[in-house]
């Protein structure tokens, strides 16, 4: 069986990011398509939160190397402060030193046919570049989303570091993959003379995890009997997923007592509590901690509706949880630009409950419609759901790997 060396910061036992699912499921399913994964990741100390629930899903045949890495913000700060250069290109920059040494050892021992690295931790591409340059192996750089963008990262020196990494990637990689067509088009325009191929490799959902979640004996019970519960599962970013207009919209509804907004593992809990207090919505808002993955899926299955928050500055991105929302086959309300990639993806799945995140008036109208008719324009098409499984995405990745030979 052919082997691929996979470089990924996001890997079990880390919790709190959908990126864990991307690498884990690729590693899990690649053997079905003729490839064995070798995973090069960080020591668990580098993760802010860990959990054991996904460790058992790492295939026994997958060799996992966990190497020294520190989180600059937690391990190298004094009184909550640290020099910027210690966290450039990201807070886990220290990972590269042990990872490059271990990566070369793995290449000598296992003789993989290819290298794969995945962003959004930019240091993964630093490692991938070094190993590809030293070994001569073909390299797939999985960007997922754009790196250096207008105004992001906000620190100019970090932005320059991201741009340098991009340029090195496009000077060394064989293939670059993105999760959306807009992101891929952006990089085709940015590097028109690069010989690097650019392809789409979307996120997806894992059917086996949903099958387990559906065995939960409570999966058919409502989250809040007598009320409609609209669930946002995952991080609420203050800028990219600004919930302010949503709270304004909810406060304007005369029948808002029929609706609960549940935020599961939003990270920025204080922001949500301040907004709830400012708008007098204490009875309508639930803020709850992270759950093990299958329990989080079971919660999606029990919700009356699922909520997407995404600002216009993320029009070239699709949140990974969107695919899990589709598989849950529950009503979806999307507060995002209709012409962005997320909006277009949902429209293609038959959903028209889409309105910009910054338009409180339109959001209020959408919430009012949902309260009266929860399924109106909110349920995804079954054909769209079937095409989005992680197994199918892995088949696609294996095809790209085969083309490198």
C-alpha positions as CSV (number, residue, x, y, z in Angstrom):
1,X,0.0,0.0,0.0
2,X,1.3,3.5,-0.8
3,X,1.9,5.9,2.0
4,X,1.4,9.6,2.5
5,X,2.9,11.7,5.3
6,X,0.2,14.0,6.7
7,X,1.3,17.1,8.6
8,X,-1.6,18.5,10.8
9,X,-1.8,20.5,13.9
10,X,-5.5,19.6,14.3
11,X,-5.7,16.0,15.4
12,X,-7.1,14.0,18.3
13,X,-7.0,14.5,21.3
14,X,-7.5,18.1,20.4
15,X,-11.1,19.3,20.7
16,X,-12.8,22.6,19.8
17,X,-12.1,22.7,16.0
18,X,-13.7,21.1,13.0
19,X,-10.2,20.8,11.5
20,X,-9.7,17.7,13.6
21,X,-12.4,16.0,11.6
22,X,-10.8,16.7,8.3
23,X,-7.4,15.1,9.0
24,X,-8.9,12.3,11.1
25,X,-11.4,11.2,8.5
26,X,-8.8,11.3,5.7
27,X,-6.5,9.1,7.8
28,X,-9.4,6.8,8.6
29,X,-10.7,6.3,5.0
30,X,-7.5,6.6,2.8
31,X,-6.7,2.9,3.2
32,X,-10.0,2.1,1.3
33,X,-8.4,3.8,-1.7
34,X,-4.9,2.4,-1.6
35,X,-3.1,4.8,0.7
36,X,-1.9,4.5,4.3
37,X,-1.6,7.7,6.4
38,X,1.4,8.6,8.5
39,X,0.4,11.5,10.7
40,X,2.9,14.1,12.0
41,X,1.3,16.3,14.6
42,X,2.0,18.1,17.9
43,X,2.3,16.9,21.5
44,X,-1.0,17.3,23.2
45,X,0.4,20.0,25.5
46,X,0.1,22.4,22.5
47,X,-3.7,22.1,22.7
48,X,-5.9,24.4,24.8
49,X,-8.5,21.7,25.2
50,X,-8.2,17.9,24.8
51,X,-10.6,15.0,25.0
52,X,-10.4,11.2,24.6
53,X,-13.6,10.7,22.6
54,X,-12.0,10.6,19.1
55,X,-8.7,8.8,20.0
56,X,-10.3,5.3,19.5
57,X,-11.2,6.3,15.9
58,X,-7.6,6.7,14.8
59,X,-7.0,3.5,12.7
60,X,-4.6,1.1,14.4
61,X,-2.6,1.0,11.1
62,X,-2.0,4.8,11.2
63,X,1.4,5.7,12.6
64,X,1.1,8.9,14.6
65,X,4.2,10.9,15.6
66,X,3.5,13.7,18.2
67,X,6.5,16.0,18.6
68,X,7.5,18.9,20.8
69,X,5.5,22.1,20.4
70,X,4.6,25.0,22.7
71,X,1.7,27.4,22.6
72,X,3.4,30.8,22.9
73,X,0.4,32.4,24.5
74,X,0.2,29.8,27.3
75,X,3.8,28.6,27.7
76,X,6.0,31.5,26.9
77,X,4.2,34.5,28.2
78,X,5.0,36.6,31.3
79,X,2.0,38.2,33.0
80,X,-0.1,37.5,29.9
81,X,2.3,39.1,27.4
82,X,4.9,37.7,25.0
83,X,7.0,39.1,22.1
84,X,5.1,39.0,18.7
85,X,8.0,37.3,17.0
86,X,7.6,34.2,19.1
87,X,4.1,33.7,17.6
88,X,4.9,34.2,14.0
89,X,3.5,32.9,11.8
90,X,1.3,31.5,14.6
91,X,1.4,30.6,18.3
92,X,2.7,27.1,17.5
93,X,5.8,28.2,15.5
94,X,8.0,26.1,17.8
95,X,6.5,23.0,16.4
96,X,8.5,23.2,13.2
97,X,11.9,22.4,14.7
98,X,11.1,19.0,16.0
99,X,8.6,18.3,13.2
100,X,11.1,18.7,10.4
101,X,13.6,16.4,12.1
102,X,10.9,13.8,12.8
103,X,9.5,14.2,9.4
104,X,12.8,13.3,7.7
105,X,13.1,10.3,10.0
106,X,9.6,9.1,9.0
107,X,10.5,9.6,5.3
108,X,13.6,7.5,5.7
109,X,11.9,4.8,7.7
110,X,8.5,4.5,5.9
111,X,9.5,5.9,2.4
112,X,6.1,7.6,1.7
113,X,5.2,8.5,-1.9
114,X,3.8,12.0,-1.0
115,X,3.5,14.7,1.6
116,X,0.3,16.5,2.6
117,X,0.1,19.5,5.0
118,X,-3.0,21.4,6.1
119,X,-3.6,25.0,7.1
120,X,-5.1,27.1,9.1
121,X,-2.0,26.6,11.3
122,X,0.5,28.1,8.9
123,X,3.4,26.4,10.6
124,X,2.2,23.1,9.0
125,X,3.0,24.5,5.6
126,X,6.4,25.7,6.8
127,X,7.1,22.0,7.8
128,X,5.6,20.7,4.6
129,X,7.8,23.0,2.5
130,X,11.0,22.0,4.3
131,X,10.3,18.3,4.0
132,X,9.3,18.5,0.3
133,X,12.4,20.5,-0.5
134,X,14.8,18.1,1.4
135,X,13.2,14.9,0.2
136,X,12.1,15.8,-3.3
137,X,8.7,14.2,-2.7
138,X,5.6,15.6,-4.3
139,X,3.6,17.8,-1.9
140,X,-0.1,18.6,-1.6
141,X,-0.6,21.9,0.4
142,X,-4.2,21.9,1.7
143,X,-5.0,25.6,2.3
144,X,-8.7,25.0,3.0
145,X,-9.2,28.9,3.2
146,X,-7.1,31.8,2.0
147,X,-4.1,32.8,4.1
148,X,-3.0,36.4,3.5
149,X,-6.2,38.4,2.9
150,X,-7.2,42.0,2.9
151,X,-6.9,43.1,6.5
152,X,-6.1,39.5,7.7
153,X,-4.0,38.8,9.7
154,X,-4.3,42.3,11.1
155,X,-0.7,42.5,12.3
156,X,1.4,43.7,9.3
157,X,4.4,41.5,10.2
158,X,2.3,38.4,10.6
159,X,0.6,39.2,7.3
160,X,4.0,39.4,5.6
161,X,4.9,36.1,7.2
162,X,1.8,34.5,5.7
163,X,2.5,36.0,2.3
164,X,6.1,34.6,2.4
165,X,4.8,31.2,3.3
166,X,2.2,31.3,0.4
167,X,5.0,32.2,-2.0
168,X,7.2,29.4,-0.9
169,X,4.3,27.0,-1.2
170,X,3.6,28.0,-4.7
171,X,7.3,27.7,-5.5
172,X,7.5,24.1,-4.2
173,X,4.1,22.3,-3.9
174,X,2.8,20.0,-6.6
175,X,-0.8,20.7,-5.9
176,X,-2.8,23.1,-3.7
177,X,-6.3,22.4,-2.5
178,X,-9.0,24.8,-1.3
179,X,-12.5,24.1,0.2
180,X,-14.3,26.7,-2.0
181,X,-14.3,27.7,-5.6
182,X,-13.9,31.4,-4.7
183,X,-10.8,30.7,-2.7
184,X,-9.3,28.6,-5.5
185,X,-10.1,31.3,-8.1
186,X,-8.5,33.9,-5.8
187,X,-5.2,32.0,-5.8
188,X,-5.3,31.3,-9.6
189,X,-5.4,35.1,-10.0
190,X,-2.8,35.7,-7.3
191,X,-0.3,33.2,-8.8
192,X,-1.1,33.1,-12.5
193,X,2.3,32.0,-13.6
194,X,2.8,29.3,-11.0
195,X,3.0,25.7,-12.3
196,X,1.2,24.5,-9.2
197,X,-2.2,22.8,-9.8
198,X,-5.1,24.2,-7.8
199,X,-8.1,21.9,-7.0
200,X,-11.2,21.9,-4.8
201,X,-11.4,19.6,-1.8
202,X,-14.4,20.5,0.3
203,X,-15.2,19.6,3.9
204,X,-17.9,17.1,4.7
205,X,-19.6,15.0,7.3
206,X,-18.9,11.6,8.7
207,X,-21.7,9.1,8.2
208,X,-20.5,6.6,10.8
209,X,-20.5,9.4,13.5
210,X,-24.0,10.3,12.6
211,X,-25.1,6.7,12.7
212,X,-23.8,6.5,16.2
213,X,-25.4,9.8,17.2
214,X,-28.8,8.5,15.9
215,X,-28.6,5.6,18.4
216,X,-28.9,8.1,21.2
217,X,-32.1,7.4,22.9
218,X,-32.9,11.1,23.3
219,X,-32.3,11.9,19.7
220,X,-36.0,12.4,19.0
221,X,-36.7,14.5,22.0
222,X,-36.9,18.4,21.7
223,X,-34.2,20.4,23.3
224,X,-36.7,22.7,24.9
225,X,-40.2,21.3,25.0
226,X,-42.8,23.9,24.1
227,X,-40.3,26.2,22.4
228,X,-38.3,26.1,19.1
229,X,-34.6,25.8,19.7
230,X,-32.3,27.4,17.1
231,X,-28.8,25.9,17.6
232,X,-25.4,27.5,16.7
233,X,-22.8,24.8,17.3
234,X,-19.2,26.1,17.5
235,X,-17.2,29.3,17.9
236,X,-18.8,32.7,17.6
237,X,-16.1,35.0,16.3
238,X,-16.7,38.7,17.2
239,X,-15.9,39.9,13.7
240,X,-16.4,37.0,11.3
241,X,-19.5,35.8,13.1
242,X,-20.7,38.9,14.8
243,X,-23.9,38.0,16.6
244,X,-24.9,41.6,17.4
245,X,-27.5,42.1,14.6
246,X,-29.0,38.7,15.5
247,X,-29.6,39.8,19.1
248,X,-31.1,43.1,17.8
249,X,-33.4,41.2,15.5
250,X,-34.6,38.8,18.2
251,X,-35.3,41.7,20.6
252,X,-37.7,43.2,18.0
253,X,-39.9,40.1,17.8
254,X,-43.2,40.2,19.6
255,X,-43.4,36.4,19.8
256,X,-39.7,35.9,20.8
257,X,-40.7,33.8,23.8
258,X,-41.5,31.0,21.4
259,X,-37.8,30.8,20.4
260,X,-34.6,29.8,22.2
261,X,-31.1,30.5,20.8
262,X,-28.6,27.9,22.0
263,X,-24.9,28.6,21.5
264,X,-22.8,25.4,22.0
265,X,-19.1,25.9,22.7
266,X,-19.1,29.5,21.4
267,X,-15.7,30.4,23.2
268,X,-16.6,34.1,23.4
269,X,-19.3,33.6,26.1
270,X,-18.8,37.0,27.7
271,X,-19.7,38.7,24.4
272,X,-22.9,36.7,24.2
273,X,-23.8,37.4,27.8
274,X,-23.2,41.1,27.3
275,X,-25.4,41.2,24.2
276,X,-28.2,39.2,25.9
277,X,-28.2,41.6,28.9
278,X,-28.1,44.7,26.7
279,X,-31.2,43.5,24.7
280,X,-33.1,42.0,27.6
281,X,-32.8,38.4,26.2
282,X,-31.7,36.5,29.2
283,X,-34.6,34.0,28.9
284,X,-34.1,33.4,25.2
285,X,-30.3,32.7,25.2
286,X,-28.6,29.5,26.2
287,X,-24.7,29.4,26.4
288,X,-23.4,25.9,26.9
289,X,-19.9,24.2,27.0
290,X,-18.4,21.9,24.5
291,X,-19.6,18.3,24.1
292,X,-17.9,15.1,22.8
293,X,-18.3,15.0,19.1
294,X,-21.0,12.4,18.8
295,X,-23.0,14.1,21.5
296,X,-22.7,17.4,19.6
297,X,-24.1,15.7,16.5
298,X,-27.0,14.2,18.5
299,X,-27.8,17.7,19.7
300,X,-28.0,18.9,16.1
301,X,-30.4,16.1,15.4
302,X,-32.6,17.3,18.3
303,X,-32.6,21.0,17.4
304,X,-35.6,22.6,15.7
305,X,-33.2,24.6,13.5
306,X,-29.5,25.1,12.9
307,X,-27.9,28.5,12.6
308,X,-25.0,29.7,10.4
309,X,-23.3,33.0,11.2
310,X,-20.8,34.3,8.6
311,X,-19.9,37.9,7.7
312,X,-19.1,39.2,4.2
313,X,-15.4,39.2,4.9
314,X,-15.6,35.3,4.8
315,X,-17.4,35.1,1.5
316,X,-14.6,32.9,0.1
317,X,-15.1,30.4,3.0
318,X,-17.6,27.7,4.0
319,X,-17.7,26.7,7.7
320,X,-17.0,23.0,8.0
321,X,-20.1,22.5,10.3
322,X,-22.3,23.4,7.3
323,X,-21.9,19.9,6.0
324,X,-22.9,18.4,9.3
325,X,-25.9,20.7,9.4
326,X,-26.9,19.4,5.9
327,X,-26.5,15.7,7.0
328,X,-28.6,16.4,10.2
329,X,-31.5,17.2,7.7
330,X,-32.9,19.9,10.0
331,X,-34.1,23.4,9.1
332,X,-31.1,25.7,8.4
333,X,-31.1,29.5,8.8
334,X,-28.1,31.1,7.3
335,X,-27.1,34.6,8.2
336,X,-24.5,35.2,5.5
337,X,-24.2,36.9,2.1
338,X,-26.4,35.1,-0.5
339,X,-23.7,35.6,-3.1
340,X,-20.8,34.2,-0.9
341,X,-19.7,30.6,-1.2
342,X,-21.7,29.6,1.9
343,X,-24.9,31.2,0.6
344,X,-24.4,29.7,-2.9
345,X,-23.8,26.2,-1.4
346,X,-26.9,26.4,0.7
347,X,-29.0,27.7,-2.2
348,X,-27.8,24.8,-4.4
349,X,-29.0,22.5,-1.6
350,X,-32.5,24.0,-1.9
351,X,-32.4,26.4,1.1
352,X,-33.6,30.0,0.7
353,X,-33.5,31.1,4.4
354,X,-30.4,33.2,3.7
355,X,-29.9,36.8,4.7
356,X,-26.8,39.0,5.4
357,X,-25.4,38.8,8.9
358,X,-25.4,42.6,9.3
359,X,-29.1,43.2,8.4
360,X,-31.1,43.1,11.7
361,X,-34.3,43.9,9.9
362,X,-34.0,41.0,7.4
363,X,-32.9,38.7,10.2
364,X,-36.0,39.6,12.2
365,X,-38.2,38.7,9.2
366,X,-36.4,35.4,8.8
367,X,-36.8,34.5,12.5
368,X,-40.5,35.4,12.4
369,X,-41.0,33.2,9.3
370,X,-39.1,30.4,11.1
371,X,-41.3,30.6,14.2
372,X,-44.4,30.4,12.1
373,X,-43.2,27.9,9.5
374,X,-39.9,26.2,10.6
375,X,-39.6,24.0,7.4
376,X,-40.4,26.7,4.9
377,X,-37.3,27.1,2.6
378,X,-35.0,25.7,5.3
379,X,-34.6,21.9,4.6
380,X,-31.7,20.6,2.4
381,X,-32.1,18.4,-0.7
382,X,-31.3,14.8,-0.1
383,X,-29.1,14.6,-3.2
384,X,-26.9,17.5,-1.9
385,X,-26.5,15.7,1.4
386,X,-25.3,12.4,-0.2
387,X,-22.5,14.1,-2.1
388,X,-20.9,15.6,1.0
389,X,-19.7,12.6,3.0
390,X,-16.1,12.5,4.3
391,X,-15.6,9.1,2.5
392,X,-16.4,10.8,-0.8
393,X,-14.0,13.6,0.0
394,X,-11.3,11.0,0.8
395,X,-11.9,9.3,-2.5
396,X,-11.2,12.6,-4.1
397,X,-8.0,13.2,-2.1
398,X,-6.8,9.7,-3.0
399,X,-7.4,10.5,-6.7
400,X,-5.2,13.6,-6.4
401,X,-2.5,11.5,-4.6
402,X,-2.7,8.9,-7.4
403,X,-2.2,11.7,-10.0
404,X,1.1,12.7,-8.3
405,X,2.7,9.3,-9.1
